[in-house]
Amino acid sequence: MKKIVFIAGSLRKGSYNTQLMEMAAKKLSSAFICSFIDYSDIPLLNQDKEFPAPDSVARIRDEIRSADALWIGSPEYNHSYSAVLKNLIDWLSRPVVPGDYSTAAGRGRLVALSSVAGSSGGSFSLSKLRELLEMLSCTIIEEQTLVALGSRFGSEELVLTAEEEKSLSAECDALANALA
Ligand SMILES: Cc1cc2nc3c(=O)[nH]c(=O)nc-3n(C[C@H](O)[C@H](O)[C@H](O)COP(=O)(O)O)c2cc1C
């Protein structure tokens, strides 16, 4: 079975972005192994401490390498993606062997994107994330799911509208087709 690794751009317990990806994982789990990574222990990237990479980074790189596709659920912070997500992607963009970028776990990957955010629904965040991932030669699924929280902000459980549910299903189908 092929594997999809889900990455939340929010470290928050109860994150809406994690909740949305859990819904996607539920839809995809009959055909794919779905797992979520916890990268809350990786340090800020420091080129003085890259080679060898810290154990926490090596572990995350192994998990990312084991995936056939990645799904990134990004919140929007000030019209961009979060700093923790950028730090993770920076680590994944770097080689394990100095100078040999074919050893970088995060380059050239198949990626699906979603965002739950305030009023914008994360459209600014995802357009910037697309630009970043394209720079890393990733193939990005065209379909994406945007959820503008509106009056749902503050509720514990994320409940999707019919339109958002449709968008998520279409994105899951597109990713499944790309992995077929
Ligand atoms: C620092 C910060 C900046 C934010 N900026 C935006 C923004 O520019 N646009 C937006 O729609 N929501 C913005 N938000 C709201 C978050 O995107 C929203 O709370 C989202 O649900 C957080 O994701 P999470 O539930 O997965 O933690 C911001 C939140 C924070 C903490």
Ligand as a Chemical Component Dictionary entry (heavy atoms), coordinates in Angstrom:
data_LIG
# 
_chem_comp.id                   LIG 
_chem_comp.type                 NON-POLYMER 
_chem_comp.pdbx_formal_charge   0 
_chem_comp.three_letter_code    LIG 
# 
loop_
_chem_comp_atom.comp_id 
_chem_comp_atom.atom_id 
_chem_comp_atom.alt_atom_id 
_chem_comp_atom.type_symbol 
_chem_comp_atom.charge 
_chem_comp_atom.model_Cartn_x 
_chem_comp_atom.model_Cartn_y 
_chem_comp_atom.model_Cartn_z 
_chem_comp_atom.pdbx_ordinal 
LIG C1  C1  C 0 -0.033 35.146 14.147 1  
LIG C2  C2  C 0 -1.347 34.881 13.470 2  
LIG C3  C3  C 0 -1.639 35.501 12.294 3  
LIG C4  C4  C 0 -2.828 35.210 11.607 4  
LIG N1  N1  N 0 -3.053 35.788 10.394 5  
LIG C5  C5  C 0 -4.131 35.411 9.668  6  
LIG C6  C6  C 0 -4.314 35.897 8.342  7  
LIG O1  O1  O 0 -3.509 36.656 7.820  8  
LIG N2  N2  N 0 -5.410 35.496 7.649  9  
LIG C7  C7  C 0 -6.320 34.619 8.193  10 
LIG O2  O2  O 0 -7.292 34.274 7.505  11 
LIG N3  N3  N 0 -6.167 34.119 9.437  12 
LIG C8  C8  C 0 -5.094 34.489 10.181 13 
LIG N4  N4  N 0 -4.904 33.967 11.452 14 
LIG C9  C9  C 0 -5.876 32.989 11.971 15 
LIG C10 C10 C 0 -5.384 31.531 11.806 16 
LIG O3  O3  O 0 -5.112 31.221 10.459 17 
LIG C11 C11 C 0 -6.430 30.582 12.350 18 
LIG O4  O4  O 0 -6.523 30.804 13.752 19 
LIG C12 C12 C 0 -6.148 29.121 12.076 20 
LIG O5  O5  O 0 -7.264 28.395 12.494 21 
LIG C13 C13 C 0 -4.983 28.579 12.835 22 
LIG O6  O6  O 0 -4.808 27.214 12.469 23 
LIG P1  P1  P 0 -4.972 26.001 13.497 24 
LIG O7  O7  O 0 -6.400 25.956 13.985 25 
LIG O8  O8  O 0 -4.638 24.812 12.679 26 
LIG O9  O9  O 0 -4.016 26.240 14.623 27 
LIG C14 C14 C 0 -3.751 34.285 12.170 28 
LIG C15 C15 C 0 -3.451 33.669 13.413 29 
LIG C16 C16 C 0 -2.266 33.951 14.043 30 
LIG C17 C17 C 0 -1.951 33.237 15.334 31 
# 
loop_
_chem_comp_bond.comp_id 
_chem_comp_bond.atom_id_1 
_chem_comp_bond.atom_id_2 
_chem_comp_bond.value_order 
_chem_comp_bond.pdbx_ordinal 
LIG C1  C2  SING 1  
LIG C2  C3  SING 2  
LIG C2  C16 DOUB 3  
LIG C3  C4  DOUB 4  
LIG C4  N1  SING 5  
LIG C4  C14 SING 6  
LIG N1  C5  DOUB 7  
LIG C5  C6  SING 8  
LIG C5  C8  SING 9  
LIG C6  O1  DOUB 10 
LIG C6  N2  SING 11 
LIG N2  C7  SING 12 
LIG C7  O2  DOUB 13 
LIG C7  N3  SING 14 
LIG N3  C8  DOUB 15 
LIG C8  N4  SING 16 
LIG N4  C9  SING 17 
LIG N4  C14 SING 18 
LIG C9  C10 SING 19 
LIG C10 O3  SING 20 
LIG C10 C11 SING 21 
LIG C11 O4  SING 22 
LIG C11 C12 SING 23 
LIG C12 O5  SING 24 
LIG C12 C13 SING 25 
LIG C13 O6  SING 26 
LIG O6  P1  SING 27 
LIG P1  O7  DOUB 28 
LIG P1  O8  SING 29 
LIG P1  O9  SING 30 
LIG C14 C15 DOUB 31 
LIG C15 C16 SING 32 
LIG C16 C17 SING 33 
# 
